[in-house]
Amino acid sequence: MTKKRITSFRVSLNRTSVAPRDVRDNGSCHSTQQTNVVTNPHKRLHCRLWSLFVCAAIWLAVGQAVADDRPALFPKAPRNALNASATFKDRADAIVTVNACGRELEYLNIRAAMAGGDLALQGERLTSILIAKTEWLRSGRRFSDPCESTVQFPKAEEASWSQTASPTHCAVEKGRVVEGDNVTVSVSVDSVCMRRQVNDAIRAMMKDSRLGSSKVPCIETFRGSSNGEWDTNDRELVRILYMARNVVLSNRQPLLEPETIDAMYTNLLAARGPLGPASYNVVAGCGDAGDELGTPEDTADRHDWGNELLSGISDVFKWLFEFLVKSAARSLQVAGATVIWPFMVASGNDPTALFVDAPEIPETENHRLQIESSRYLTNVDLIERLDKEGYAHADEIRDENKEVREWLLRRLQNITAHDFIEYNAKPYTRYSLESIANLYDFGDDQLKTAAHIVLDLSSAKFAVGSNRGRRVVPYRRLVEHEGITPDKDETHLYNYQSGADHEVARAIVLNGQTQLLEVTREVVVNGQKQQVQRGELRRQEIGVLVNTAVSSYRLPQAVVDMAVDRVQPLSQRVGHDGVEQFEQSPAFTISAGGMHTPAAYSTLGFSNSNDEGLAMPTVIIPTIAGLDVGNLFGFYGESDGRDRRTNLCLWKGFACGVRPKLPDLFAGCQTVTSTSTGTTVFFNSKKCLPAVPGPHFYLAARLIDCNGFPCPNGMQWGLMEIVEAPDAKEQDDPAFDLFRTQRGLALAASQVDITGSGVYVAANGDRIGYRFEPLTRAAKVITVNDISVEFTGGGGNFSAGGDPLRSSPISSDGKGRATIVSPTGARVDIDFSSWPNPKRSP
Amino acid sequence: MKSCALMLMWLICLLPAKAAWAVTTVRLCDSDTQAGAGPNLQQALAGGGTIVFACPRASVRVTSPHRVPPDTVLDGGDAVTLDGHGLPGPFITSSSGRVFVRRITIRNFTGRPPSRPPAPGYLSLGRLWGSVLEVRGDAELDHVTIESCISPLNVSGDLVISDSMFRANSGAGPDAWGTTIIKRSTFLANESGPTLRSGRVDDSAFIENTGIALSVSEPSGPVGILHSSFQRNALALQLSEQSAFGGVATVSVRSNRFEDNTRGAIASFDIVEFARERGMPPSMIANLERLPGARYELAYDRFLRNKGARGAAIDVDLRRSGGMTVVGGLFIGNVAAGEGGAIAVRGGTLRVSHSLLRSNQSVGPGSAIRAVAGAAARLELSNSLVIENVGPGAAIDADAAALANVTIARNEGKGLAVRSPSSVANSILSDNKSGNCSGLSAQAFHGGNLQFGSTDCPGVAVGDPFLDALYVPELGSPALELGDAAICRSDPVRGTDILFQERLGSACALGAYERAPLRIVEQMRNDRPARGPAENNR
C-alpha cells in the first residue's frame, strides 16, 4: 500500500465544528478574481487570517492527513448498492466486536460505579455493551474463539484498568502500548467471561426511575415531578431477553442464567400487563405508566388483589370523595398546586369528577412506543413462561396483551398513514425506531410486517433526503437540538449520539455510506508500521449502532439503491403534520427547510416550545464533501430555531430563501462578482477538490441585500442553482465559463416584485416562479413553466409523492397504502389500510 | 409358506386374550355381576382396556371388588353411577400401570381396616386401603364424582384429579405417594381432603370439610396450592413442617381464599411431635428429626373470618421448617380463642410483606400477629398495614421483630410489643388505644418513624400522620416526607409500597403507602375504557 503522507485523511466525529459563514459579512475576502479590492490593512490581515482559518476548516472538513495508530473500527464504505447489502455483515461484525470486547474499561467503570450505588450509567451505555456481548455469544460462530479487540484510554485511567477487583474483570490483557499519554491495550474476552459479564451486569442493575416521561406533575403528594425514562432501559433489556431466549451455549449452559431472568422479572422489566395510559391525569396520573415488577406468577396473581386490599380497609369510593375534597382544600395552601384549583371548583359537588375533568398530560410518542412494545414482548414471554410451568392463570394477561397488540398495530398503521407525530425527532427517533426494531425482530407475524413497513418508510425517506448518510431535515422535538449552533457537537452531520438524528446512525450500519469518514492511517502493529484504510467512528459512542447491527432488519433494495447508487435525479415531497421536500442528484441533495409546526402535545392549550416542529435551513449537500452543517450551502431564514419560517423554495437544482450562506469549505474555488444590485458567486467543485474523483458540480448563487422586503434590512436574500458537472476541470474549464455566463445573466434577471414574486429561468430551461409571502414570510416555488407546483403539505397525512410534473420514489395515499420504487425498478409495495392485516411485498 | 402361517398363528396365540386398547361396552346395567347377553362390569374390568357403558342414566350396583389389568380405562360417559351400597372396598385394585376413571359417579364404598397392625417399633399413620381405588401404579380421575365412601383413593404412584367432585366421604382423603395434580375439582363435606407429597392443587374448592381439607405431608418435591378456595372447613390446610429425606421442598400457596374455616386456615404439622406424642421409640424420633424442613411461600392469599384456637389464619411452628414468607396476604376479621388473632408462629423466621392485617381478634397476646419461642423466633414485617385489630394484647406481639415501612394504627391494644432486640424503620405507630410501643429501646428505631396518640416509643418523633380512611397519610402529613430513602430502596422494602407502587424518589413516605392509590382506585371506578383526551392517532 502506498503511503500517502499528505493525502491520507483523518476524519473523526471528534472534530472541531466549522461555523457557517455569512457571506454578507465575509464574502469579499476570498475571491482571487473579485472585483472589489480590499484596501484596508486591518481588513487585509483579517482576510489572511480568515484564509488560514478556511484552509484549516477544509482540512478538517474534507478529511486530511494525520498519523493515527488506533486500529480500524469499521470496514470501508461500499461503492454500490449491491455491495452495500452484501457487506452488511462486515459492518455489523465490526460494531459487535468493538462493543463486545473493545469497551472493557467502560464496562468496568460502569460496573464499579453501579457497585458504588451510582446507577446513572446503567442505561444504554451499559446495555449496548451487553447487547453486543449477547450477540457475540448467541452468534455461535465465534463461540470457541475469544473476542479480541483493543481498549484505549488516557494514561491517567491506567489504574482503573489494572484494578482487578472491579466487578467481573475477567478480560485478559494480551499486550499494551503506551504512547505519550495514551494507552492501548489488546484484550481478549472468552465466552465464559463474556457470559459472566452479561449475567452479572444485568443482576447488578436496579430500577431507579419510572416508565415514561419525567417531570409529570401531580397533586397526589405535592412532592413534585416524577423521575421517568426507565422505558429506555426496559426496551434494551427486552432485546437482551429475546436475543438470549432459548440460547444454549456449546458448553450446554443457557446464555442467560435462570437467576438472571428471575432478576430481570423481579427488578427490571417493569413494562407488562395492561395497556398503559395515553395521558396522565394531573390529579391521579402522576406519570404512572403502569410499572410493575415481580415474577411472572406475581403478575398473574396481582390481578384484583390491590382492589381487594383497598376494599378490605374501607369504602374506596367514599375515601376517594373525601380525598379529593381534602386535596382541594389543601391545594389552596400549597404553592404550585393552585393550577388544580379551578378544576376542583369546576367539578362541583362530585370531586371524583376530577378524574374526568382534570387536565391530562399526554404521554409522548416515543415513550409510548418504548413502553408498549416492551410491554407486549414481556407479556408474551411471561405468558410463555407461565404456560411452560403449567401455571394456568395467564388468561387475564393474555387478554390484556391483545389490547396492547392492537394498540401497537393501530399505532404503526397510524405512522404509516401519517408519519410519526415526532417526525425526524432528535433524539427521540432513536427511541421510536429501536422500539419498532424490537417488534420487527421479536413480534408475531403481523407486528413484524407492521414494523417492517414503518422501518422501510423511515429508511426510504432518509435515503431520498440524505447524501452519503448526511441530512438536515425539518423535525419536531426537541428544538434545542437544531444543530446549527457552531459550538455544539450536533452540527456534525454524522453526529449519531447526542441530540442526534438516529437515521444517520442506522444508515451507517445499514448501507455504510461512510466514504467521507474514511482515512488512511499509519498504524503500528507488533512494532511494524502499516497503512490501514479505515473509517473512524467514535468509539465512545459506537454503542448507538449496536441495535441496528444485531437486528435482522435489512434495507430493501429499493432503499439501498437510492442511498448508495444515486444514479438519477429524484424528487420527493413528504407531507405529514409538517412538510419535507428533497431533490437528489448524483452530485448533491437539496433539502428544503420545511415549515414550523406546533408542539406535538399540549395541555389546556399550553405546550412546551421545545416540542415544536422546526423549519430548518434549506441546504445543498454536496456528495463529495462536508462533515459539518457549516460545510453546506444553505438558506438559514430570517431567524433561527422556532422563529424560522417556511422555506419550500426548491425545484430540481434551484433554491431560494433568506440569509444565504456559502460554506468556507468551498471558498477557495469561488468566483465572486459584486455589483450594486448584489453579489454573484460561482463554484466549481473540481477546482476546490481536484483529488476527489467526483461527482462534481457547478453552483451559482446570487446574494441580494434586503431593503425591508422580502427580508428585514441588514439581511440578504438569494437564489442558488447547482448542476451536475461530470466533466468539470480544475483549470480552463469552458463548461464552467459558459455556466457562469449564463447563470450570471439568469440570476441577474431574476427580481422580486412588490408582491414578493420572481421568476428564474433555470439551466435546463424551466421557468420557475417563486415567491416570498409578504405576510407569512414563507419562501416557495409556485409555478414551473406556468404550471402550479405549489406544495401545501399533507394536512397531517403522510402524503408522500412528487410534484405535479414528476414522479417520486415514495408515494403514499395517506391511508396506509404506499410504494417505494427506486430508479432501478426495485420496489416495495405496502398496504396497511387495515390495521389487523398489514401487507408488504416482496 | 405353511410354516410361516403356523408361526403367525403361534404368535397370535401368544398375544393376550384382549389387547389393552380394546373397547368393551357394558350392557348389563343392574349390577356388576349381572348375567345376560354381553359382558357385565365384572367381566369388562377383568378384561381391562377401555370400558364404556350402554346404560342410560343407570346406577350399577357393585357387589364385589375387582382387579384390573394395567391401563384400564373406565368411562361412564356422564351417565353411570357405580354404587357399592356399603361394600367394603377396594372396588378396583390395580397392581401396576395406570388406571383411568372418567365421567362417572362412584358411591357408597366402605373402607377396610389395615390388613395387619403395625409391627412393634413402626409408626402407623392410620393408612387405610382405598375403598374405591387401590392402585399400585398411577391413577387419573377426570370428571368423576366420588361420594359417601370411606377413604376412597390410595395410590402408590402419581394421581391426577381433574374436574371432579369428592362429596361426603369419610376417613382419609385421596392419598398418593407420588405426584398429585388436582385441577378444577371440588371437595365438599368430606371428613378429610387429599394429602399431597408433591404436586399441585389448582383452581379447586374445599368446602365444609369436617376435618382437614387439604394436607401436605413431608413433601418430597415442590408443592403448589394455587387459586383455590377453602370455605367453612374445620382446618383448611395442614402443612408438614418437614420435607421428605430428599431435601428441602418448597410449598407455594398462592392466590387462595381461606374463609370462615372454623379450626384455622393454615396450620403446621410436626411429625416428630406427633411421633413423640404417640410414644414412638427414640431411634425413630431421632430419624424423623433428621428430616429437612419444608419452606413455605405464601403469596396473595386472602384469609377472611377464620376462627381458631390460635393463629386463626396461620398457626405454624417454624422451628424445624425452612421458614415462611407471606407476600400480599390479606388477613381480615380472623378470630383466635388464644393468641395471635391472624398469625401465630413459634420459632423460625416469618417474613410478611405487602400485607393487610385488619380487624383480627384474639383473647391472648398478638391480636394480629404473635411470634414467640425465644430469640430464634423472628418476625420481619414490611410494607404492611396492621390496623383495627382487637384484643387485650399488642397487635403485634413478638419476641423479636424487624419492621420497615409498616403502619400500625388504631388497634385496640398496644401497637407493638417485643421482648428481644428489634428494629423499627420508616414506620407509623398511631392511635393504638393501649399505647404504641412496648419493650423497645430508642436504639431500635431507624430511619424516620412517627408516633401519635401515645408517646411510648422512645426517641420517635411525635406528630399526627393524618391517616385517612385507607390509612394513607393525607396531603401535608409529615409522614409523606420523613422516610429514609435508603431504607425504602433496600431490602425488605425494595422500592415499593404495600400496593407495589414505587418508592423511587430522593425522599419516601413512612408507613405502608408511598402515596395515595389513585391509579388503582381510578381503575376500580372506571372499569371501562380509559378516559382522557384522544390519542394522537390522527
Chai-1 contact restraints between the chains, C-beta under 6 A:
chainA,res_idxA,chainB,res_idxB,connection_type,confidence,min_distance_angstrom,max_distance_angstrom,comment,restraint_id
A,E220,B,R515,contact,1.0,0.0,6.0,A-B,restraint_1
A,E220,B,A516,contact,1.0,0.0,6.0,A-B,restraint_2
A,E220,B,L518,contact,1.0,0.0,6.0,A-B,restraint_3
A,T221,B,L480,contact,1.0,0.0,6.0,A-B,restraint_4
A,T221,B,R515,contact,1.0,0.0,6.0,A-B,restraint_5
A,P277,B,A530,contact,1.0,0.0,6.0,A-B,restraint_6
A,A278,B,G532,contact,1.0,0.0,6.0,A-B,restraint_7
A,A278,B,E535,contact,1.0,0.0,6.0,A-B,restraint_8
A,S279,B,G532,contact,1.0,0.0,6.0,A-B,restraint_9
A,S279,B,P533,contact,1.0,0.0,6.0,A-B,restraint_10
A,A284,B,L518,contact,1.0,0.0,6.0,A-B,restraint_11
A,A284,B,E522,contact,1.0,0.0,6.0,A-B,restraint_12
A,D288,B,R519,contact,1.0,0.0,6.0,A-B,restraint_13
A,D291,B,E502,contact,1.0,0.0,6.0,A-B,restraint_14
A,D301,B,R254,contact,1.0,0.0,6.0,A-B,restraint_15
A,D301,B,S255,contact,1.0,0.0,6.0,A-B,restraint_16
A,D301,B,Y300,contact,1.0,0.0,6.0,A-B,restraint_17
A,W305,B,Y300,contact,1.0,0.0,6.0,A-B,restraint_18
A,W305,B,G328,contact,1.0,0.0,6.0,A-B,restraint_19
A,G306,B,L499,contact,1.0,0.0,6.0,A-B,restraint_20
A,G306,B,I520,contact,1.0,0.0,6.0,A-B,restraint_21
A,N307,B,M524,contact,1.0,0.0,6.0,A-B,restraint_22
A,L309,B,L330,contact,1.0,0.0,6.0,A-B,restraint_23
A,L309,B,L356,contact,1.0,0.0,6.0,A-B,restraint_24
A,G312,B,L330,contact,1.0,0.0,6.0,A-B,restraint_25
A,G312,B,I332,contact,1.0,0.0,6.0,A-B,restraint_26
A,G312,B,L356,contact,1.0,0.0,6.0,A-B,restraint_27
A,I313,B,L470,contact,1.0,0.0,6.0,A-B,restraint_28
A,S314,B,A469,contact,1.0,0.0,6.0,A-B,restraint_29
A,S314,B,L470,contact,1.0,0.0,6.0,A-B,restraint_30
A,V316,B,V521,contact,1.0,0.0,6.0,A-B,restraint_31
A,W319,B,A469,contact,1.0,0.0,6.0,A-B,restraint_32
A,W319,B,L470,contact,1.0,0.0,6.0,A-B,restraint_33
A,L320,B,V521,contact,1.0,0.0,6.0,A-B,restraint_34
A,K326,B,E474,contact,1.0,0.0,6.0,A-B,restraint_35
A,S327,B,L475,contact,1.0,0.0,6.0,A-B,restraint_36
A,R330,B,L475,contact,1.0,0.0,6.0,A-B,restraint_37
A,R330,B,G476,contact,1.0,0.0,6.0,A-B,restraint_38
A,F355,B,E522,contact,1.0,0.0,6.0,A-B,restraint_39
A,V356,B,R531,contact,1.0,0.0,6.0,A-B,restraint_40
A,E360,B,G532,contact,1.0,0.0,6.0,A-B,restraint_41
A,E360,B,P533,contact,1.0,0.0,6.0,A-B,restraint_42
A,H393,B,H227,contact,1.0,0.0,6.0,A-B,restraint_43
A,N414,B,N537,contact,1.0,0.0,6.0,A-B,restraint_44
A,H418,B,R538,contact,1.0,0.0,6.0,A-B,restraint_45
A,I421,B,N536,contact,1.0,0.0,6.0,A-B,restraint_46
A,G796,B,R538,contact,1.0,0.0,6.0,A-B,restraint_47
